[in-house]
């Protein structure tokens, strides 16, 4: 039986995206996304549980993310999830959740994000859209949680 690894994240950027280029000139963009879930603790008080993800996009999507995203912006990301183990400065073992992005959608109002009014500017999907074809809009009803 075949298997696959796919994650969908709707969250907020923790810092501005960082764009860099490989020695071959391929654009790579990294940024962090936080998701927050409210849960009741044993005493009945609500607590926020925040999970951070490191996200990497390549090529055209990397350039679009760098151009249109900024700290605090809401974003929809699909990709492959991996966990990386590393040692911090004090020698403690830490884990990082990393996503190799395959689909990127800019969420929030255009006035909040300062985006252009061109329809194709709000989506950096891996599929190529024609300029006349509007991107698929994500609504609260589309989010499965």
Secondary structure, DSSP 8 states (H G I E B T S, - for coil): ------EEEEEEESS--EEEE-TT--EEEEEEEEEEEEEE-TTS-EEEEEEEEEEEEEHHHHHHHHHH--TT-EEEEEEEEEEEEEE-TTS-EEEEEEEEEEEEEE-S-HHHHT--S-GGGGB--SS---TTS------GGGS--
